[in-house]
């Protein structure tokens, strides 16, 4: 399957199911390599250190990743 087909499939499959504009996201595999998670946290830390978050807001994909990390760590902001 090509990358373009995957994007199109995401657009078709991830749509609101009712009257509210909300989409449920879920994981079929809840486990990730520890090194990968630490790299994600380090990348977020680096963005915060160099002030990127203040100068450039996080993009949508980064916001989703941060929310996943916060939820996984049971951190409520």
Buried (B, 14 or more C-beta within 10 A) or exposed (E): EEEEEEEEEEEEEEEEEEEEEEEEEEEEEEEEEEEEBEEBEEEBEEBEEEEEBEEEEBEEEBEEBBEBBEEEEEEEE
